[in-house]
Amino acid sequence: MSHIYLDHSATTPLDPRVLEAMIPYFVEDYGNASSDHSFGRSAEAAVEKARRTIAGILNCKPTEIVFTSGGSESDNLAVRGAAWAGRVKNGANHLITTPIEHGAIGKTVDQLVKLQGFEHSLLPVDEFGRVSPDDLAKACRAETSLASVIYANNEVGTIEPIAELAAAAHERGVLFHTDAVQAAGQLPLDVQKLGVDLLSISAHKFYGPKGVGALYVRDGLELVTAQTGGGQERGRRAGTYNTPAIVGLARALELAYATLAERTAHYRTLRDHLIEGILTANPQARLSGHPEQRLPSHASFVFDGLNSGPLLDYLDLNGIAASAASACKAGSAEPSSVLLALGYSRKLASCSLRLTVGLQTTAEAIDTAIGVVTAGVHKYSQTAPALAVS
């Protein structure tokens, strides 16, 4: 049985060209980039070259790039660092986010509220998951230090109007961060055009290695670091440089943006074919997220009268790697908080499916996936356990 991978929003395979760029820094130029000798200087040169490459793509200064262990750490540093700095500087005690953020944002804010007394406002979203700049403007207070809105949602693929949201925040003196982990490799990352103060990315979402990411920090912005030690990254993130991974991050981002138009055209063609095929063959299916303003690679659905858990198991047994927004696969019937925020009933919010295409995905694979999904829906839609409707 052949296997078809349609979970590229979860992670992507490492590009062989990225691995090739990384290997020398495992076995030859293995020095500590903070060491003051030839081995260290060679590693440091690789780190700084990577920093310049990333800065060029983000249209920022190399000194505005902070290397991290991935998207979650970048999000944590942005939110905690800005929140703590705002409190120290002028007593700012208020944060703004949305109900559709990744847990790296949502849980971090929850902890700041519960343990350190911060206040928090959640912006509403429409039926597609879009945030209104007017709502953000209304939520800003004199004591607001940071607003954070995800660039593109991981569950439903909806793209937010980041430039307009950032402008609304800045008009009221509020810093703006965006989690661009899903967007990187598919959407523009020019921080000047986006107008953001902080932006997070993670390499494994665009064919780079796992365990490495970056945070853009606008020049002059103060962060209080949560990770202290050797003082790397201008004191913003202590820890020995993961030189091979940093090299891989830069190479993967470089490759993605060198062929961005071709990549996204490929994704959109397959995504649209997948959406049309699923909706045509399954009358009980509904597309979740925005029908147009969505990630090029991303298709997501809810199914009336279906439990996601059995469907995912069926897809896996039949060679299709997919995911669901809800936690049904882990044995929980709790609905997706993102889908609830979009206004779905608890029943529909527990019956979701996410299929995301990649560089190696073919039209034939999509045809196969449509057939397998349809067979699975037919098999389980009549036997799925009833779920309480809100």
C-alpha positions as a Markdown table, in Angstrom:
| # | Residue | x | y | z |
|---|---|---|---|---|
| 1 | Met | 0.0 | 0.0 | 0.0 |
| 2 | Ser | 1.3 | 3.4 | -1.0 |
| 3 | His | 1.2 | 6.2 | 1.6 |
| 4 | Ile | 0.1 | 9.7 | 0.9 |
| 5 | Tyr | 1.2 | 12.5 | 3.3 |
| 6 | Leu | -1.4 | 15.3 | 3.6 |
| 7 | Asp | -0.3 | 16.8 | 6.9 |
| 8 | His | 2.2 | 19.4 | 5.8 |
| 9 | Ser | 0.8 | 22.0 | 8.3 |
| 10 | Ala | 2.1 | 19.7 | 11.0 |
| 11 | Thr | 5.5 | 19.3 | 9.6 |
| 12 | Thr | 7.3 | 19.0 | 6.2 |
| 13 | Pro | 10.1 | 16.6 | 5.1 |
| 14 | Leu | 13.6 | 18.0 | 5.2 |
| 15 | Asp | 14.7 | 19.2 | 1.7 |
| 16 | Pro | 17.9 | 17.2 | 0.7 |
| 17 | Arg | 19.5 | 20.5 | -0.3 |
| 18 | Val | 19.0 | 21.8 | 3.2 |
| 19 | Leu | 20.5 | 18.6 | 4.7 |
| 20 | Glu | 23.5 | 19.1 | 2.4 |
| 21 | Ala | 24.1 | 22.6 | 3.7 |
| 22 | Met | 23.8 | 21.4 | 7.3 |
| 23 | Ile | 26.1 | 18.4 | 7.2 |
| 24 | Pro | 29.5 | 20.2 | 7.3 |
| 25 | Tyr | 28.5 | 21.9 | 10.6 |
| 26 | Phe | 28.0 | 18.5 | 12.2 |
| 27 | Val | 31.2 | 16.8 | 11.2 |
| 28 | Glu | 33.7 | 19.5 | 10.0 |
| 29 | Asp | 33.0 | 23.0 | 11.2 |
| 30 | Tyr | 31.7 | 21.8 | 14.5 |
| 31 | Gly | 33.1 | 24.5 | 16.7 |
| 32 | Asn | 31.0 | 26.5 | 19.3 |
| 33 | Ala | 30.1 | 29.8 | 17.6 |
| 34 | Ser | 30.8 | 31.6 | 20.8 |
| 35 | Ser | 34.4 | 30.3 | 21.0 |
| 36 | Asp | 37.3 | 32.6 | 20.2 |
| 37 | His | 39.4 | 30.4 | 18.0 |
| 38 | Ser | 39.3 | 29.3 | 14.4 |
| 39 | Phe | 36.8 | 26.5 | 14.9 |
| 40 | Gly | 34.5 | 28.9 | 16.7 |
| 41 | Arg | 35.0 | 31.7 | 14.2 |
| 42 | Ser | 34.1 | 29.4 | 11.4 |
| 43 | Ala | 30.8 | 28.4 | 13.1 |
| 44 | Glu | 30.1 | 32.0 | 14.0 |
| 45 | Ala | 30.6 | 33.0 | 10.3 |
| 46 | Ala | 28.0 | 30.4 | 9.3 |
| 47 | Val | 25.5 | 31.7 | 11.9 |
| 48 | Glu | 26.0 | 35.3 | 10.8 |
| 49 | Lys | 25.6 | 34.4 | 7.2 |
| 50 | Ala | 22.4 | 32.6 | 8.0 |
| 51 | Arg | 21.2 | 35.7 | 9.9 |
| 52 | Arg | 21.9 | 37.9 | 6.9 |
| 53 | Thr | 20.0 | 35.6 | 4.6 |
| 54 | Ile | 16.9 | 35.6 | 6.8 |
| 55 | Ala | 17.1 | 39.3 | 7.3 |
| 56 | Gly | 17.2 | 39.8 | 3.5 |
| 57 | Ile | 14.0 | 37.8 | 3.1 |
| 58 | Leu | 12.2 | 39.6 | 6.0 |
| 59 | Asn | 13.5 | 43.0 | 4.8 |
| 60 | Cys | 15.1 | 43.8 | 8.2 |
| 61 | Lys | 18.5 | 44.3 | 9.8 |
| 62 | Pro | 20.5 | 41.2 | 10.7 |
| 63 | Thr | 20.6 | 42.4 | 14.3 |
| 64 | Glu | 16.8 | 42.2 | 14.4 |
| 65 | Ile | 16.9 | 38.4 | 14.0 |
| 66 | Val | 16.9 | 36.2 | 17.2 |
| 67 | Phe | 17.5 | 32.5 | 16.7 |
| 68 | Thr | 15.4 | 30.2 | 18.9 |
| 69 | Ser | 14.5 | 26.5 | 19.2 |
| 70 | Gly | 11.3 | 26.9 | 17.1 |
| 71 | Gly | 8.0 | 28.6 | 16.8 |
| 72 | Ser | 6.8 | 28.0 | 20.3 |
| 73 | Glu | 9.9 | 29.5 | 21.9 |
| 74 | Ser | 9.7 | 32.5 | 19.5 |
| 75 | Asp | 6.1 | 33.1 | 20.5 |
| 76 | Asn | 7.0 | 32.7 | 24.2 |
| 77 | Leu | 9.8 | 35.2 | 23.9 |
| 78 | Ala | 7.7 | 37.7 | 22.0 |
| 79 | Val | 4.7 | 37.6 | 24.4 |
| 80 | Arg | 6.5 | 37.2 | 27.7 |
| 81 | Gly | 9.4 | 39.5 | 26.7 |
| 82 | Ala | 7.1 | 42.3 | 25.6 |
| 83 | Ala | 4.7 | 41.9 | 28.5 |
| 84 | Trp | 7.4 | 42.0 | 31.1 |
| 85 | Ala | 9.2 | 44.9 | 29.4 |
| 86 | Gly | 6.0 | 46.9 | 29.2 |
| 87 | Arg | 5.2 | 46.3 | 32.9 |
| 88 | Val | 8.7 | 47.3 | 33.9 |
| 89 | Lys | 8.8 | 50.4 | 31.7 |
| 90 | Asn | 5.4 | 52.0 | 32.4 |
| 91 | Gly | 3.2 | 49.5 | 34.3 |
| 92 | Ala | 1.5 | 48.2 | 31.2 |
| 93 | Asn | -0.6 | 45.3 | 32.3 |
| 94 | His | -2.9 | 44.4 | 29.4 |
| 95 | Leu | -2.5 | 42.0 | 26.5 |
| 96 | Ile | -4.7 | 41.4 | 23.4 |
| 97 | Thr | -5.0 | 38.1 | 21.5 |
| 98 | Thr | -7.6 | 36.1 | 19.7 |
| 99 | Pro | -9.4 | 32.8 | 20.4 |
| 100 | Ile | -7.7 | 31.2 | 17.3 |
| 101 | Glu | -4.1 | 31.5 | 18.4 |
| 102 | His | -1.7 | 28.6 | 18.6 |
| 103 | Gly | -1.3 | 27.3 | 22.2 |
| 104 | Ala | 2.2 | 28.8 | 22.3 |
| 105 | Ile | 0.4 | 32.2 | 22.4 |
| 106 | Gly | -2.8 | 31.3 | 24.2 |
| 107 | Lys | -1.3 | 29.2 | 27.0 |
| 108 | Thr | 1.5 | 31.7 | 27.5 |
| 109 | Val | -1.0 | 34.5 | 28.0 |
| 110 | Asp | -3.1 | 32.4 | 30.3 |
| 111 | Gln | -0.1 | 31.8 | 32.5 |
| 112 | Leu | 0.7 | 35.5 | 32.6 |
| 113 | Val | -2.9 | 36.2 | 33.7 |
| 114 | Lys | -3.1 | 33.4 | 36.3 |
| 115 | Leu | 0.4 | 33.7 | 37.8 |
| 116 | Gln | 1.4 | 37.3 | 37.3 |
| 117 | Gly | -1.8 | 39.3 | 37.3 |
| 118 | Phe | -1.9 | 40.5 | 33.7 |
| 119 | Glu | -5.2 | 41.4 | 32.1 |
| 120 | His | -6.2 | 40.0 | 28.8 |
| 121 | Ser | -8.7 | 40.7 | 26.0 |
| 122 | Leu | -9.8 | 38.2 | 23.4 |
| 123 | Leu | -10.8 | 39.7 | 20.0 |
| 124 | Pro | -13.9 | 38.3 | 18.3 |
| 125 | Val | -13.5 | 36.6 | 14.9 |
| 126 | Asp | -16.1 | 36.2 | 12.1 |
| 127 | Glu | -17.5 | 33.0 | 10.7 |
| 128 | Phe | -14.3 | 32.5 | 8.7 |
| 129 | Gly | -11.9 | 33.3 | 11.5 |
| 130 | Arg | -11.0 | 36.8 | 10.4 |
| 131 | Val | -10.2 | 39.5 | 12.9 |
| 132 | Ser | -11.4 | 43.1 | 12.4 |
| 133 | Pro | -8.9 | 46.0 | 12.8 |
| 134 | Asp | -11.8 | 48.1 | 14.3 |
| 135 | Asp | -12.2 | 45.5 | 17.0 |
| 136 | Leu | -8.5 | 45.5 | 17.8 |
| 137 | Ala | -8.6 | 49.3 | 18.0 |
| 138 | Lys | -11.5 | 49.2 | 20.4 |
| 139 | Ala | -9.7 | 46.7 | 22.7 |
| 140 | Cys | -6.6 | 48.8 | 23.1 |
| 141 | Arg | -6.1 | 50.6 | 26.4 |
| 142 | Ala | -3.6 | 53.0 | 27.8 |
| 143 | Glu | -2.1 | 50.1 | 29.7 |
| 144 | Thr | -2.0 | 47.7 | 26.7 |
| 145 | Ser | 1.6 | 46.5 | 26.0 |
| 146 | Leu | 1.1 | 44.0 | 23.2 |
| 147 | Ala | -1.4 | 42.7 | 20.7 |
| 148 | Ser | -0.7 | 39.3 | 19.0 |
| 149 | Val | -2.7 | 37.9 | 16.1 |
| 150 | Ile | -1.7 | 34.8 | 14.1 |
| 151 | Tyr | -0.8 | 35.5 | 10.4 |
| 152 | Ala | -2.5 | 32.3 | 9.1 |
| 153 | Asn | -4.4 | 29.9 | 11.3 |
| 154 | Asn | -3.1 | 26.3 | 11.6 |
| 155 | Glu | -6.5 | 24.7 | 11.9 |
| 156 | Val | -8.6 | 26.4 | 9.3 |
| 157 | Gly | -6.0 | 28.1 | 7.1 |
| 158 | Thr | -7.5 | 31.6 | 7.3 |
| 159 | Ile | -5.1 | 34.5 | 6.6 |
| 160 | Glu | -5.5 | 37.6 | 8.7 |
| 161 | Pro | -5.2 | 41.3 | 7.5 |
| 162 | Ile | -1.9 | 41.7 | 9.4 |
| 163 | Ala | -0.8 | 45.0 | 8.0 |
| 164 | Glu | -4.2 | 46.6 | 8.9 |
| 165 | Leu | -4.2 | 45.1 | 12.3 |
| 166 | Ala | -0.6 | 46.2 | 13.0 |
| 167 | Ala | -1.5 | 49.8 | 11.9 |
| 168 | Ala | -4.5 | 49.8 | 14.2 |
| 169 | Ala | -2.4 | 48.8 | 17.1 |
| 170 | His | 0.3 | 51.3 | 16.4 |
| 171 | Glu | -2.2 | 54.2 | 16.1 |
| 172 | Arg | -2.9 | 53.5 | 19.8 |
| 173 | Gly | 0.7 | 53.0 | 20.8 |
| 174 | Val | 0.5 | 49.2 | 21.2 |
| 175 | Leu | 3.2 | 46.8 | 20.0 |
| 176 | Phe | 2.1 | 44.1 | 17.5 |
| 177 | His | 3.3 | 40.5 | 17.2 |
| 178 | Thr | 2.3 | 37.9 | 14.7 |
| 179 | Asp | 2.8 | 34.2 | 14.8 |
| 180 | Ala | 3.9 | 33.5 | 11.2 |
| 181 | Val | 4.8 | 29.8 | 11.7 |
| 182 | Gln | 2.2 | 28.5 | 9.3 |
| 183 | Ala | 2.6 | 31.5 | 6.9 |
| 184 | Ala | 6.4 | 31.2 | 6.4 |
| 185 | Gly | 7.2 | 29.6 | 3.1 |
| 186 | Gln | 3.8 | 30.4 | 1.6 |
| 187 | Leu | 3.1 | 34.1 | 2.3 |
| 188 | Pro | 5.2 | 37.3 | 2.1 |
| 189 | Leu | 7.3 | 38.0 | 5.2 |
| 190 | Asp | 8.4 | 41.6 | 4.5 |
| 191 | Val | 8.1 | 43.0 | 8.0 |
| 192 | Gln | 8.2 | 46.6 | 6.7 |
| 193 | Lys | 5.1 | 46.0 | 4.6 |
| 194 | Leu | 3.4 | 44.0 | 7.3 |
| 195 | Gly | 4.3 | 46.7 | 9.8 |
| 196 | Val | 4.8 | 44.3 | 12.7 |
| 197 | Asp | 7.2 | 44.7 | 15.7 |
| 198 | Leu | 7.7 | 41.0 | 16.3 |
| 199 | Leu | 7.3 | 37.9 | 14.0 |
| 200 | Ser | 7.8 | 34.2 | 14.7 |
| 201 | Ile | 8.8 | 31.5 | 12.3 |
| 202 | Ser | 9.8 | 27.8 | 12.5 |
| 203 | Ala | 12.0 | 25.9 | 10.0 |
| 204 | His | 10.2 | 22.6 | 9.9 |
| 205 | Lys | 7.1 | 24.2 | 8.4 |
| 206 | Phe | 9.0 | 25.0 | 5.2 |
| 207 | Tyr | 11.2 | 21.9 | 4.6 |
| 208 | Gly | 13.9 | 22.9 | 7.1 |
| 209 | Pro | 15.0 | 21.0 | 10.3 |
| 210 | Lys | 12.9 | 20.6 | 13.4 |
| 211 | Gly | 14.1 | 22.4 | 16.6 |
| 212 | Val | 15.1 | 25.7 | 15.2 |
| 213 | Gly | 13.2 | 29.0 | 14.5 |
| 214 | Ala | 13.6 | 32.7 | 14.6 |
| 215 | Leu | 12.0 | 35.8 | 16.1 |
| 216 | Tyr | 12.1 | 39.2 | 14.3 |
| 217 | Val | 12.4 | 41.9 | 16.9 |
| 218 | Arg | 12.2 | 45.5 | 15.6 |
| 219 | Asp | 15.2 | 47.6 | 16.4 |
| 220 | Gly | 14.9 | 49.5 | 19.6 |
| 221 | Leu | 12.2 | 47.3 | 21.1 |
| 222 | Glu | 12.9 | 46.1 | 24.6 |
| 223 | Leu | 12.3 | 42.5 | 25.6 |
| 224 | Val | 12.8 | 40.9 | 29.0 |
| 225 | Thr | 14.3 | 37.5 | 28.3 |
| 226 | Ala | 13.0 | 34.3 | 30.0 |
| 227 | Gln | 16.2 | 32.4 | 29.2 |
| 228 | Thr | 19.3 | 33.7 | 30.8 |
| 229 | Gly | 22.8 | 32.3 | 30.7 |
| 230 | Gly | 25.7 | 33.0 | 28.3 |
| 231 | Gly | 24.2 | 36.2 | 26.8 |
| 232 | Gln | 23.9 | 35.0 | 23.2 |
| 233 | Glu | 21.7 | 36.9 | 20.8 |
| 234 | Arg | 22.5 | 40.2 | 22.4 |
| 235 | Gly | 21.2 | 39.0 | 25.7 |
| 236 | Arg | 17.8 | 38.1 | 24.3 |
| 237 | Arg | 18.2 | 34.3 | 24.1 |
| 238 | Ala | 21.0 | 32.4 | 26.0 |
| 239 | Gly | 22.2 | 29.0 | 24.8 |
| 240 | Thr | 24.9 | 27.5 | 22.6 |
| 241 | Tyr | 24.1 | 28.1 | 19.0 |
| 242 | Asn | 22.7 | 25.1 | 17.1 |
| 243 | Thr | 24.8 | 26.0 | 14.1 |
| 244 | Pro | 23.7 | 23.1 | 11.7 |
| 245 | Ala | 20.1 | 23.9 | 12.4 |
| 246 | Ile | 20.5 | 27.6 | 12.0 |
| 247 | Val | 22.2 | 27.0 | 8.6 |
| 248 | Gly | 19.3 | 24.7 | 7.7 |
| 249 | Leu | 16.7 | 27.3 | 8.7 |
| 250 | Ala | 18.3 | 29.9 | 6.4 |
| 251 | Arg | 18.8 | 27.6 | 3.5 |
| 252 | Ala | 15.2 | 26.3 | 3.7 |
| 253 | Leu | 13.8 | 29.9 | 3.8 |
| 254 | Glu | 16.0 | 30.9 | 0.9 |
| 255 | Leu | 14.8 | 28.0 | -1.2 |
| 256 | Ala | 11.2 | 28.7 | -0.3 |
| 257 | Tyr | 11.3 | 32.3 | -1.3 |
| 258 | Ala | 13.4 | 31.8 | -4.4 |
| 259 | Thr | 10.6 | 29.8 | -5.9 |
| 260 | Leu | 7.6 | 31.2 | -3.9 |
| 261 | Ala | 5.4 | 31.8 | -7.0 |
| 262 | Glu | 5.9 | 28.3 | -8.4 |
| 263 | Arg | 5.4 | 26.6 | -5.0 |
| 264 | Thr | 2.2 | 28.4 | -4.1 |
| 265 | Ala | 0.8 | 27.9 | -7.6 |
| 266 | His | 1.4 | 24.1 | -7.2 |
| 267 | Tyr | -0.2 | 24.2 | -3.7 |
| 268 | Arg | -3.3 | 26.1 | -4.8 |
| 269 | Thr | -4.0 | 23.9 | -7.8 |
| 270 | Leu | -4.0 | 20.8 | -5.6 |
| 271 | Arg | -5.8 | 22.4 | -2.7 |
| 272 | Asp | -8.6 | 23.6 | -4.9 |
| 273 | His | -8.9 | 20.2 | -6.6 |
| 274 | Leu | -9.1 | 18.6 | -3.1 |
| 275 | Ile | -11.7 | 21.1 | -1.8 |
| 276 | Glu | -13.9 | 20.7 | -4.9 |
| 277 | Gly | -13.6 | 16.9 | -4.8 |
| 278 | Ile | -14.4 | 16.5 | -1.1 |
| 279 | Leu | -17.4 | 18.9 | -1.2 |
| 280 | Thr | -18.8 | 17.4 | -4.4 |
| 281 | Ala | -18.5 | 13.8 | -3.1 |
| 282 | Asn | -19.7 | 14.5 | 0.4 |
| 283 | Pro | -22.9 | 16.6 | 0.7 |
| 284 | Gln | -22.5 | 16.7 | 4.5 |
| 285 | Ala | -19.1 | 18.3 | 4.3 |
| 286 | Arg | -18.5 | 22.0 | 4.8 |
| 287 | Leu | -15.3 | 24.0 | 4.2 |
| 288 | Ser | -14.1 | 25.6 | 7.4 |
| 289 | Gly | -12.1 | 28.8 | 7.3 |
| 290 | His | -12.1 | 31.5 | 4.6 |
| 291 | Pro | -13.0 | 30.3 | 1.1 |
| 292 | Glu | -10.4 | 32.6 | -0.5 |
| 293 | Gln | -8.1 | 34.2 | 2.1 |
| 294 | Arg | -6.6 | 31.0 | 3.2 |
| 295 | Leu | -3.2 | 29.3 | 3.0 |
| 296 | Pro | -2.3 | 28.0 | -0.5 |
| 297 | Ser | -1.7 | 24.5 | 0.9 |
| 298 | His | -4.6 | 24.2 | 3.3 |
| 299 | Ala | -8.0 | 22.5 | 3.1 |
| 300 | Ser | -10.1 | 22.0 | 6.2 |
| 301 | Phe | -13.6 | 20.6 | 6.6 |
| 302 | Val | -16.3 | 19.8 | 9.1 |
| 303 | Phe | -18.7 | 16.8 | 8.6 |
| 304 | Asp | -22.3 | 16.7 | 9.9 |
| 305 | Gly | -22.9 | 13.5 | 11.7 |
| 306 | Leu | -19.4 | 12.2 | 11.8 |
| 307 | Asn | -16.8 | 11.7 | 14.6 |
| 308 | Ser | -13.2 | 12.6 | 13.5 |
| 309 | Gly | -11.5 | 9.9 | 15.5 |
| 310 | Pro | -12.7 | 6.8 | 13.5 |
| 311 | Leu | -12.3 | 8.7 | 10.2 |
| 312 | Leu | -8.6 | 9.6 | 11.0 |
| 313 | Asp | -8.0 | 6.0 | 11.9 |
| 314 | Tyr | -9.6 | 4.8 | 8.7 |
| 315 | Leu | -7.5 | 7.2 | 6.6 |
| 316 | Asp | -4.3 | 6.1 | 8.3 |
| 317 | Leu | -5.1 | 2.4 | 7.8 |
| 318 | Asn | -5.7 | 3.2 | 4.1 |
| 319 | Gly | -2.4 | 5.1 | 3.6 |
| 320 | Ile | -3.6 | 8.7 | 4.1 |
| 321 | Ala | -1.8 | 10.9 | 6.7 |
| 322 | Ala | -4.2 | 13.6 | 7.8 |
| 323 | Ser | -5.2 | 15.4 | 11.0 |
| 324 | Ala | -8.2 | 16.9 | 12.8 |
| 325 | Ala | -8.7 | 20.1 | 14.6 |
| 326 | Ser | -10.3 | 18.5 | 17.6 |
| 327 | Ala | -8.8 | 16.1 | 20.1 |
| 328 | Cys | -11.0 | 13.1 | 19.1 |
| 329 | Lys | -8.0 | 11.1 | 18.0 |
| 330 | Ala | -6.6 | 11.3 | 21.6 |
| 331 | Gly | -9.8 | 9.8 | 22.9 |
| 332 | Ser | -11.4 | 13.1 | 23.9 |
| 333 | Ala | -14.7 | 14.4 | 22.6 |
| 334 | Glu | -13.8 | 18.0 | 23.3 |
| 335 | Pro | -14.5 | 20.2 | 20.3 |
| 336 | Ser | -12.0 | 22.5 | 18.7 |
| 337 | Ser | -11.8 | 25.9 | 20.4 |
| 338 | Val | -11.0 | 27.5 | 17.1 |
| 339 | Leu | -14.1 | 26.1 | 15.4 |
| 340 | Leu | -16.2 | 27.1 | 18.4 |
| 341 | Ala | -14.9 | 30.6 | 18.1 |
| 342 | Leu | -16.0 | 30.6 | 14.4 |
| 343 | Gly | -19.5 | 29.9 | 15.6 |
| 344 | Tyr | -19.8 | 26.2 | 14.9 |
| 345 | Ser | -21.9 | 24.0 | 17.2 |
| 346 | Arg | -20.1 | 21.7 | 19.6 |
| 347 | Lys | -21.2 | 18.8 | 17.4 |
| 348 | Leu | -19.7 | 20.2 | 14.2 |
| 349 | Ala | -16.6 | 21.5 | 16.0 |
| 350 | Ser | -15.9 | 17.9 | 17.0 |
| 351 | Cys | -16.1 | 16.6 | 13.4 |
| 352 | Ser | -13.2 | 18.2 | 11.6 |
| 353 | Leu | -10.6 | 17.1 | 9.1 |
| 354 | Arg | -7.5 | 19.0 | 7.9 |
| 355 | Leu | -5.7 | 18.0 | 4.7 |
| 356 | Thr | -2.6 | 20.0 | 3.7 |
| 357 | Val | -0.6 | 19.5 | 0.5 |
| 358 | Gly | 3.1 | 19.8 | -0.2 |
| 359 | Leu | 5.8 | 20.0 | -2.8 |
| 360 | Gln | 5.8 | 16.3 | -3.5 |
| 361 | Thr | 2.0 | 15.9 | -3.6 |
| 362 | Thr | 0.6 | 14.9 | -7.0 |
| 363 | Ala | -2.8 | 15.2 | -8.6 |
| 364 | Glu | -3.1 | 11.5 | -8.6 |
| 365 | Ala | -2.5 | 11.5 | -4.9 |
| 366 | Ile | -5.3 | 14.0 | -4.4 |
| 367 | Asp | -7.7 | 11.8 | -6.5 |
| 368 | Thr | -6.8 | 8.9 | -4.3 |
| 369 | Ala | -7.3 | 10.9 | -1.1 |
| 370 | Ile | -10.7 | 12.1 | -2.2 |
| 371 | Gly | -11.8 | 8.5 | -2.8 |
| 372 | Val | -10.5 | 7.3 | 0.6 |
| 373 | Val | -12.0 | 10.2 | 2.5 |
| 374 | Thr | -15.4 | 9.7 | 0.8 |
| 375 | Ala | -15.3 | 6.0 | 1.6 |
| 376 | Gly | -14.4 | 6.7 | 5.2 |
| 377 | Val | -17.1 | 9.3 | 5.6 |
| 378 | His | -19.7 | 6.9 | 4.2 |
| 379 | Lys | -18.5 | 4.1 | 6.5 |
| 380 | Tyr | -18.6 | 6.1 | 9.7 |
| 381 | Ser | -21.1 | 8.8 | 9.3 |
| 382 | Gln | -24.0 | 6.4 | 10.3 |
| 383 | Thr | -22.2 | 4.8 | 13.2 |
| 384 | Ala | -20.5 | 7.8 | 14.8 |
| 385 | Pro | -21.6 | 8.3 | 18.4 |
| 386 | Ala | -24.0 | 11.2 | 19.0 |
| 387 | Leu | -22.4 | 14.4 | 20.5 |
| 388 | Ala | -24.2 | 17.0 | 22.5 |
| 389 | Val | -25.1 | 20.1 | 20.5 |
| 390 | Ser | -24.6 | 23.4 | 22.2 |
